[in-house]
């Protein structure tokens, strides 16, 4: 199982993580990012410390878990917004129907307008 984390990465760290996810070796990452192999090794060790990983496999699982958590949170937020919009849409339909029925009755019409303004 992956470890849940909330870690923000710098742009360079993000690039290294992407290279690791591509399966690149330290020499390949160094070449790709125009850095020395010792520099890349140093940054990889810092990443391992941030994610409390002992090796590349644990690191990948931790990062993947972090990504899953972020997408899950974004999905849950979107889902709650959709539910809220559906609820508002249902209320608006009721108000529109009431407006159509109440157009001949001025008092009822004004009350319905006031209700509709809550959703606008």
C-alpha positions as CSV (number, residue, x, y, z in Angstrom):
1,X,0.0,0.0,0.0
2,X,1.2,3.5,-0.7
3,X,1.9,6.1,1.9
4,X,-0.4,9.2,1.9
5,X,1.5,12.4,1.6
6,X,1.0,16.0,0.8
7,X,4.3,17.2,-0.6
8,X,4.9,20.1,-2.9
9,X,7.7,19.7,-5.4
10,X,9.9,22.3,-7.1
11,X,9.9,22.5,-10.9
12,X,13.3,20.6,-11.0
13,X,12.0,17.9,-8.6
14,X,8.9,17.5,-10.7
15,X,11.1,17.0,-13.8
16,X,13.2,14.4,-12.0
17,X,10.0,12.6,-10.8
18,X,8.7,12.5,-14.4
19,X,12.0,11.0,-15.6
20,X,11.9,8.4,-12.9
21,X,8.3,7.5,-13.9
22,X,9.6,7.1,-17.5
23,X,12.0,4.5,-16.1
24,X,15.1,6.5,-16.8
25,X,18.3,5.8,-15.0
26,X,20.4,8.4,-13.2
27,X,22.8,8.8,-16.2
28,X,19.8,9.2,-18.5
29,X,18.1,11.8,-16.2
30,X,21.4,13.7,-15.9
31,X,21.7,13.8,-19.7
32,X,18.1,14.8,-20.1
33,X,18.3,17.7,-17.6
34,X,21.9,18.7,-18.4
35,X,23.0,18.1,-14.8
36,X,25.8,15.9,-13.4
37,X,25.0,12.4,-12.2
38,X,26.0,13.3,-8.6
39,X,23.6,16.3,-8.7
40,X,20.7,14.0,-9.9
41,X,21.6,11.4,-7.2
42,X,21.6,14.1,-4.6
43,X,18.1,15.3,-5.6
44,X,16.7,11.8,-5.9
45,X,17.9,11.1,-2.3
46,X,16.2,14.3,-1.2
47,X,13.0,13.2,-2.9
48,X,13.3,9.8,-1.2
49,X,13.6,11.6,2.2
50,X,10.5,13.8,1.4
51,X,8.4,10.7,0.6
52,X,10.0,8.6,3.3
53,X,11.0,6.0,0.7
54,X,13.9,3.6,1.0
55,X,14.2,2.8,-2.7
56,X,12.8,3.6,-6.1
57,X,9.8,1.3,-5.8
58,X,8.6,2.8,-2.6
59,X,9.2,6.2,-4.0
60,X,7.1,5.5,-7.1
61,X,4.3,4.1,-5.0
62,X,4.3,7.1,-2.7
63,X,4.3,9.6,-5.5
64,X,1.5,7.6,-7.3
65,X,-0.5,7.6,-4.1
66,X,-0.1,11.3,-3.8
67,X,-1.3,11.8,-7.3
68,X,-4.3,9.5,-6.7
69,X,-5.2,11.4,-3.6
70,X,-5.1,14.7,-5.5
71,X,-7.3,13.4,-8.3
72,X,-9.7,11.8,-5.8
73,X,-10.1,15.1,-3.9
74,X,-10.6,17.0,-7.2
75,X,-13.1,14.4,-8.3
76,X,-15.1,14.6,-5.0
77,X,-15.2,18.4,-5.2
78,X,-16.4,18.3,-8.8
79,X,-19.0,15.7,-7.9
80,X,-20.4,17.8,-5.0
81,X,-20.5,20.8,-7.4
82,X,-22.5,18.8,-9.9
83,X,-24.9,17.6,-7.2
84,X,-25.3,21.3,-6.1
85,X,-26.0,22.4,-9.7
86,X,-28.6,19.6,-10.2
87,X,-30.3,20.7,-7.0
88,X,-30.3,24.4,-8.1
89,X,-31.6,23.3,-11.5
90,X,-34.4,21.4,-9.9
91,X,-35.4,24.5,-7.8
92,X,-35.2,26.7,-10.9
93,X,-37.6,24.4,-12.8
94,X,-40.1,24.6,-9.9
95,X,-39.8,28.4,-9.9
96,X,-40.3,28.7,-13.6
97,X,-43.4,26.5,-13.5
98,X,-44.7,28.7,-10.6
99,X,-44.0,31.8,-12.6
100,X,-45.9,30.4,-15.6
101,X,-48.8,29.5,-13.3
102,X,-48.7,32.8,-11.4
103,X,-48.4,35.3,-14.2
104,X,-52.1,36.3,-13.8
105,X,-51.8,36.7,-10.0
106,X,-49.6,39.7,-9.2
107,X,-48.9,39.0,-5.5
108,X,-48.0,35.3,-6.2
109,X,-45.9,36.4,-9.1
110,X,-43.8,38.8,-7.0
111,X,-43.2,36.2,-4.3
112,X,-42.0,33.7,-6.9
113,X,-39.7,36.4,-8.4
114,X,-38.2,36.9,-4.9
115,X,-37.6,33.2,-4.6
116,X,-36.0,33.1,-8.0
117,X,-33.6,35.9,-7.1
118,X,-32.0,33.6,-4.4
119,X,-30.6,31.4,-7.2
120,X,-29.4,34.1,-9.6
